[in-house]
Amino acid sequence: MRWSGQSVAAPEDGALAGLSMSQVAAVPGHLRTVRSPEYAGMAFHEVLAKSALNRVPGESSMPFSWTINPYRGCSHACVYCFARGSHRYLDFDTGKDFDAQIVVKVNVAEVLGRELARPGWGRECVALGTNTDPYQRAEGRYRLMPGIISALAASGTPMSILTKGTLLRRDLPMLVDASERVPVELAMSIAVGDHELQQSIEPGTPTTRARLDTIAAARDAGLAADVFIMPVLPGLTDGPDELERLIRDIRDAGARSVVYGALHLRSHVKPWFLEWLEREHRELLPLYRSLYPGASSRAPQAYRVELAARIRPLISRYGLERTGTSRTRTLAQNAAAEATPGVPAPTLF
């Protein structure tokens, strides 16, 4: 689980260079901070978690009641990531700190096992990947997911996993075994088909091709996977040709269904995103300022309706419409409802 062979490089006050001891101490349960040449510029704050299961608020329309987040912060570094705001709780910023200061709950599987063994546990579905990605790069070292999957399956608890990480392939045999005991639902997030744009806006993620290959691997293993085309980026990924190419590739990879959603720009994400846009696609700044003026975080209804008219026929043409009542597809249905006039929808991305 730990960084075998790596040293804990610390300045004189015992904290990571660039952080004061008070900042590190603010991370609950902090054990140590680790840096590795393999992950240049990143710090991993190992902590002991007091709990693993997070209850979803009762008023939420999510099709699950519990989540698990083995990591806080995410090395995928997606410029648009809605979860950036969660780093403020730890006195980290929502920009570079979110990408590079990763909190690792090294004991999450052990804590989860104890929580699932409680007599009152109702074996409700547990979702992973609704905040930060459980298969981000550090998972290759810490290997927290096998213990989580094992604990959930052993307790008879259904699970759903949403990820951009191709490391999911490592755990496919375990997930196949788990699916024989409990419902297991998988979803891959693929927002960008163009390689150059994808590497610019999601610099820490696996390529789109690698994610498509992971969908195919899940299919070959006997596990269906849904795809979330979220967020659709105005002026960047919402063109009919771009959408069709991506949806066709998703179909060819063997996905079960596709759901989409337009970009949301929450207040803690907007400055970071607009900084990237000014640097990489300055010509689109007027468009984004008109679509997301002031404190507005949601694309206007007119845009969402137009996007729906463009993408839904493609989803239908390629046989990727939602069917059935799985939790993943219920989540997808809730998110896609944002394009329907008068129907509010939750935001995950």
C-alpha positions as a printed NumPy array, in Angstrom:
array([[  0.   ,   0.   ,   0.   ],
       [  2.815,   2.395,   0.84 ],
       [  5.578,   3.832,  -1.374],
       [  8.123,   1.042,  -1.148],
       [ 11.635,   2.315,  -1.656],
       [ 10.7  ,   5.998,  -1.661],
       [ 11.88 ,   8.552,   0.85 ],
       [  9.824,  11.068,   2.73 ],
       [ 11.479,  14.321,   1.723],
       [ 10.633,  16.964,   4.3  ],
       [ 12.005,  20.388,   5.161],
       [ 13.204,  21.302,   8.612],
       [  9.753,  21.821,  10.083],
       [  8.669,  18.321,   9.012],
       [  6.212,  19.493,   6.391],
       [  6.21 ,  19.24 ,   2.641],
       [  8.153,  21.997,   0.901],
       [  5.741,  24.8  ,   0.12 ],
       [  3.372,  23.923,   2.936],
       [  3.559,  25.092,   6.505],
       [  3.245,  22.544,   9.298],
       [ -0.1  ,  24.048,  10.234],
       [ -1.447,  23.348,   6.745],
       [ -0.35 ,  19.713,   6.82 ],
       [ -1.698,  19.303,  10.337],
       [ -5.053,  20.569,   9.098],
       [ -5.449,  17.345,   7.122],
       [ -7.37 ,  15.132,   9.591],
       [ -5.5  ,  11.995,  10.626],
       [ -2.294,  13.01 ,   8.832],
       [  0.453,  10.376,   9.024],
       [  3.081,  11.566,   6.582],
       [  3.586,  13.305,   3.254],
       [  5.338,  11.457,   0.454],
       [  6.857,  12.592,  -2.822],
       [  8.197,  10.32 ,  -5.545],
       [ 10.209,  11.041,  -8.709],
       [  7.588,   9.025, -10.575],
       [  5.044,  11.717,  -9.716],
       [  7.015,  14.917, -10.183],
       [  5.483,  17.95 ,  -8.512],
       [  2.914,  15.936,  -6.571],
       [  2.536,  15.246,  -2.861],
       [  0.582,  12.421,  -1.276],
       [ -0.704,  13.07 ,   2.216],
       [ -1.308,   9.714,   3.851],
       [ -4.058,   9.86 ,   6.451],
       [ -5.966,   7.527,   8.737],
       [ -9.652,   7.886,   7.991],
       [-12.198,   7.644,  10.779],
       [-14.957,   6.647,   8.368],
       [-15.237,   5.32 ,   4.832],
       [-18.936,   5.548,   4.01 ],
       [-20.439,   8.96 ,   3.261],
       [-24.219,   9.299,   3.412],
       [-25.86 ,  11.13 ,   0.516],
       [-28.272,  13.818,   1.803],
       [-31.835,  12.585,   1.97 ],
       [-33.122,  15.33 ,  -0.33 ],
       [-30.73 ,  14.285,  -3.093],
       [-32.156,  12.706,  -6.255],
       [-29.149,  10.424,  -6.594],
       [-30.041,   6.724,  -7.076],
       [-27.74 ,   5.681,  -4.234],
       [-27.505,   6.553,  -0.567],
       [-23.805,   6.098,   0.125],
       [-20.456,   6.979,  -1.45 ],
       [-16.804,   6.203,  -0.785],
       [-13.915,   8.524,  -1.674],
       [-10.558,   6.824,  -1.051],
       [ -8.756,   9.938,  -2.326],
       [ -9.26 ,  13.68 ,  -2.035],
       [ -7.864,  15.783,  -4.825],
       [ -7.214,  14.184,  -8.204],
       [ -4.129,  13.86 , -10.373],
       [ -6.314,  13.7  , -13.481],
       [ -6.193,  17.515, -13.287],
       [ -9.337,  18.041, -15.386],
       [ -9.617,  21.799, -15.721],
       [-13.418,  21.712, -15.514],
       [-13.714,  19.321, -12.536],
       [-16.654,  20.21 , -10.299],
       [-15.027,  18.586,  -7.263],
       [-12.286,  21.197,  -6.979],
       [-14.256,  22.991,  -4.301],
       [-13.88 ,  20.06 ,  -1.918],
       [-10.194,  20.935,  -1.445],
       [-11.088,  24.206,   0.261],
       [-12.109,  22.204,   3.33 ],
       [ -8.443,  21.288,   3.765],
       [ -7.197,  24.849,   3.177],
       [ -5.814,  23.869,  -0.219],
       [ -6.654,  25.88 ,  -3.303],
       [ -8.989,  24.613,  -5.989],
       [ -6.419,  24.935,  -8.767],
       [ -2.952,  23.405,  -8.634],
       [ -3.383,  22.085,  -5.099],
       [ -6.377,  20.011,  -6.179],
       [ -4.253,  18.469,  -8.946],
       [ -1.086,  17.92 ,  -6.935],
       [ -1.913,  17.693,  -3.204],
       [ -3.606,  14.297,  -2.958],
       [ -5.003,  13.003,   0.31 ],
       [ -4.831,   9.195,   0.538],
       [ -6.988,   7.34 ,   3.069],
       [ -4.579,   4.456,   3.539],
       [ -6.84 ,   2.521,   5.923],
       [-10.1  ,   3.031,   4.012],
       [-10.678,  -0.669,   3.269],
       [-10.199,  -1.68 ,   6.908],
       [-12.543,   1.045,   8.14 ],
       [-15.088,   0.128,   5.483],
       [-15.029,  -3.512,   6.563],
       [-15.897,  -2.514,  10.115],
       [-18.696,  -0.22 ,   8.975],
       [-20.223,  -2.88 ,   6.721],
       [-20.143,  -5.414,   9.574],
       [-22.413,  -3.315,  11.757],
       [-25.778,  -4.955,  12.428],
       [-27.646,  -1.906,  11.158],
       [-25.998,  -1.823,   7.734],
       [-28.789,  -2.036,   5.138],
       [-26.692,  -3.143,   2.14 ],
       [-27.725,  -0.126,   0.077],
       [-25.814,   0.633,  -3.118],
       [-22.459,   2.349,  -2.605],
       [-21.1  ,   4.585,  -5.373],
       [-17.449,   5.308,  -6.109],
       [-16.21 ,   8.058,  -8.396],
       [-18.917,  10.616,  -7.73 ],
       [-16.355,  13.091,  -6.377],
       [-12.697,  12.311,  -7.111],
       [-11.623,   9.347,  -9.224],
       [-10.884,   6.101,  -7.331],
       [ -8.688,   4.95 , -10.245],
       [ -6.463,   7.995, -10.49 ],
       [ -2.74 ,   7.336, -10.882],
       [ -1.924,   6.909,  -7.197],
       [ -4.195,   3.871,  -7.068],
       [ -1.489,   1.958,  -8.905],
       [  0.691,   2.343,  -5.812],
       [ -1.779,   2.361,  -2.953],
       [ -4.127,  -0.359,  -4.262],
       [ -7.084,   0.767,  -2.159],
       [ -9.794,  -0.386,  -4.57 ],
       [ -9.262,  -4.164,  -4.291],
       [ -9.872,  -3.991,  -0.559],
       [-12.936,  -1.799,  -1.067],
       [-14.404,  -4.092,  -3.73 ],
       [-13.719,  -7.164,  -1.591],
       [-15.35 ,  -5.633,   1.483],
       [-18.456,  -4.548,  -0.421],
       [-18.904,  -7.886,  -2.147],
       [-18.313,  -9.908,   1.018],
       [-20.97 ,  -7.904,   2.844],
       [-23.548,  -8.282,   0.057],
       [-23.46 ,  -4.571,  -0.803],
       [-24.168,  -3.458,  -4.42 ],
       [-21.647,  -1.061,  -5.923],
       [-21.26 ,   1.315,  -8.835],
       [-17.985,   2.741, -10.138],
       [-17.556,   5.816, -12.328],
       [-14.027,   6.497, -13.545],
       [-11.72 ,   7.893, -16.208],
       [ -8.985,   5.529, -15.086],
       [ -7.848,   2.606, -17.179],
       [ -6.446,   1.024, -14.041],
       [ -9.964,  -0.353, -13.729],
       [ -8.737,  -3.169, -15.986],
       [ -6.525,  -4.469, -13.179],
       [ -9.595,  -5.16 , -11.063],
       [-11.899,  -6.61 , -13.73 ],
       [-11.423, -10.219, -12.539],
       [-12.299,  -9.179,  -9.003],
       [-15.327,  -7.213, -10.25 ],
       [-16.51 , -10.2  , -12.285],
       [-16.325, -12.341,  -9.133],
       [-18.111,  -9.641,  -7.133],
       [-20.883,  -9.441,  -9.748],
       [-21.76 , -13.058,  -9.014],
       [-22.692, -12.011,  -5.489],
       [-23.919,  -8.413,  -5.786],
       [-24.975,  -5.99 ,  -8.528],
       [-21.907,  -4.27 ,  -9.997],
       [-22.293,  -1.316, -12.348],
       [-19.49 ,   0.364, -14.265],
       [-19.339,   3.685, -16.097],
       [-16.506,   5.383, -17.945],
       [-16.334,   9.161, -18.27 ],
       [-15.245,  10.256, -21.761],
       [-15.737,  13.931, -22.495],
       [-13.313,  14.653, -25.333],
       [-12.609,  12.734, -28.528],
       [ -9.869,  14.96 , -29.964],
       [ -6.502,  13.801, -28.616],
       [ -4.78 ,  17.191, -28.492],
       [ -7.689,  18.867, -26.719],
       [ -8.085,  15.954, -24.336],
       [ -4.437,  16.131, -23.299],
       [ -4.726,  19.887, -22.777],
       [ -7.879,  19.97 , -20.695],
       [ -7.451,  16.616, -18.912],
       [ -3.651,  16.421, -18.73 ],
       [ -3.457,  13.704, -16.083],
       [ -5.971,  11.292, -17.582],
       [ -5.486,   8.247, -19.789],
       [ -6.136,   8.905, -23.464],
       [ -9.596,   8.561, -24.912],
       [ -8.42 ,   5.518, -26.881],
       [ -7.161,   3.857, -23.709],
       [-10.524,   4.443, -22.046],
       [-12.378,   3.015, -25.039],
       [-10.13 ,  -0.039, -24.857],
       [-11.015,  -0.38 , -21.179],
       [-14.709,  -0.412, -22.061],
       [-13.985,  -3.177, -24.56 ],
       [-12.044,  -5.108, -21.912],
       [-14.97 ,  -4.843, -19.486],
       [-17.336,  -6.049, -22.206],
       [-15.07 ,  -8.995, -22.988],
       [-15.003,  -9.853, -19.287],
       [-18.806,  -9.918, -19.246],
       [-19.387,  -6.574, -17.536],
       [-21.517,  -3.911, -19.21 ],
       [-20.245,  -0.342, -19.083],
       [-22.1  ,   2.918, -19.594],
       [-20.368,   6.074, -20.836],
       [-20.855,   9.606, -19.534],
       [-20.076,  12.259, -22.162],
       [-19.733,  14.907, -19.488],
       [-19.127,  17.712, -19.741],
       [-19.926,  18.705, -23.296],
       [-17.85 ,  21.851, -23.854],
       [-19.453,  24.676, -25.881],
       [-17.457,  25.551, -28.958],
       [-14.96 ,  22.76 , -28.286],
       [-16.694,  19.375, -28.233],
       [-20.313,  20.124, -29.124],
       [-20.047,  20.128, -32.923],
       [-22.13 ,  17.482, -34.75 ],
       [-19.094,  15.883, -36.396],
       [-17.138,  15.702, -33.136],
       [-20.093,  14.244, -31.285],
       [-20.811,  11.646, -33.938],
       [-17.214,  10.455, -34.099],
       [-17.067,  10.059, -30.332],
       [-20.426,   8.309, -30.046],
       [-19.548,   5.964, -32.9  ],
       [-16.264,   5.072, -31.198],
       [-18.114,   4.444, -27.943],
       [-20.538,   2.136, -29.735],
       [-17.682,   0.278, -31.412],
       [-16.023,  -0.239, -28.024],
       [-19.099,  -2.09 , -26.827],
       [-20.603,   0.35 , -24.337],
       [-24.138,  -0.272, -23.148],
       [-25.42 ,   3.296, -23.163],
       [-24.423,   6.951, -23.326],
       [-25.534,   9.896, -21.261],
       [-24.412,  13.476, -21.727],
       [-24.478,  16.811, -19.959],
       [-23.38 ,  20.353, -20.755],
       [-20.541,  21.967, -18.851],
       [-21.273,  23.399, -15.413],
       [-18.925,  26.093, -14.152],
       [-19.273,  26.422, -10.415],
       [-17.802,  29.455,  -8.726],
       [-14.718,  27.635,  -7.464],
       [-14.023,  26.152, -10.919],
       [-14.783,  29.123, -13.17 ],
       [-11.6  ,  31.18 , -12.593],
       [ -9.407,  28.124, -13.129],
       [-11.282,  27.132, -16.284],
       [-11.324,  30.64 , -17.741],
       [ -7.593,  30.972, -17.119],
       [ -7.046,  27.804, -19.173],
       [ -9.443,  29.054, -21.855],
       [ -7.652,  32.392, -22.166],
       [ -4.353,  30.58 , -22.547],
       [ -5.471,  27.859, -24.966],
       [ -8.605,  29.12 , -26.754],
       [ -8.779,  32.857, -26.207],
       [-11.185,  33.253, -29.148],
       [-13.877,  31.43 , -27.131],
       [-13.809,  33.747, -24.115],
       [-16.736,  35.892, -25.384],
       [-18.835,  32.772, -25.94 ],
       [-18.22 ,  31.445, -22.435],
       [-18.771,  34.806, -20.791],
       [-22.132,  35.016, -22.538],
       [-23.12 ,  31.464, -21.617],
       [-21.873,  31.668, -18.014],
       [-22.158,  35.334, -16.993],
       [-21.364,  36.51 , -13.492],
       [-22.112,  33.845, -10.902],
       [-24.055,  31.664, -13.342],
       [-22.796,  28.081, -13.341],
       [-25.256,  26.387, -15.639],
       [-25.466,  26.748, -19.408],
       [-28.671,  28.558, -20.417],
       [-31.708,  26.498, -21.27 ],
       [-31.616,  27.528, -24.93 ],
       [-28.142,  26.032, -25.281],
       [-29.097,  22.845, -23.46 ],
       [-32.165,  22.339, -25.626],
       [-30.095,  22.913, -28.761],
       [-27.495,  20.419, -27.545],
       [-30.198,  17.854, -26.835],
       [-31.571,  18.203, -30.347],
       [-28.083,  17.581, -31.718],
       [-26.922,  14.681, -29.562],
       [-30.003,  12.629, -28.728],
       [-30.589,  11.505, -32.339],
       [-26.963,  10.339, -32.463],
       [-27.345,   8.343, -29.27 ],
       [-30.455,   6.727, -30.715],
       [-28.864,   6.077, -34.119],
       [-25.973,   4.2  , -32.566],
       [-28.159,   2.154, -30.23 ],
       [-26.87 ,   3.705, -27.006],
       [-30.105,   4.832, -25.41 ],
       [-30.756,   4.018, -21.791],
       [-32.855,   0.955, -21.06 ],
       [-33.708,  -0.807, -17.834],
       [-33.543,   0.551, -14.311],
       [-29.915,   0.203, -13.214],
       [-28.633,   2.766, -10.733],
       [-26.038,   4.   , -13.202],
       [-28.649,   4.622, -15.824],
       [-30.992,   6.226, -13.309],
       [-28.137,   8.564, -12.44 ],
       [-27.671,   9.161, -16.147],
       [-31.348,   9.88 , -16.618],
       [-31.3  ,  12.416, -13.816],
       [-28.268,  14.173, -15.255],
       [-29.586,  14.185, -18.814],
       [-32.845,  15.736, -17.638],
       [-31.026,  19.058, -17.48 ],
       [-31.676,  19.437, -21.224],
       [-35.431,  19.163, -20.762],
       [-37.194,  22.489, -20.22 ],
       [-38.545,  22.864, -16.725],
       [-36.868,  19.761, -15.295],
       [-34.092,  20.427, -12.779],
       [-31.248,  17.952, -12.609],
       [-28.364,  17.241, -10.24 ],
       [-24.813,  18.139, -11.157],
       [-22.038,  15.579, -10.915],
       [-19.433,  16.917, -13.363]])
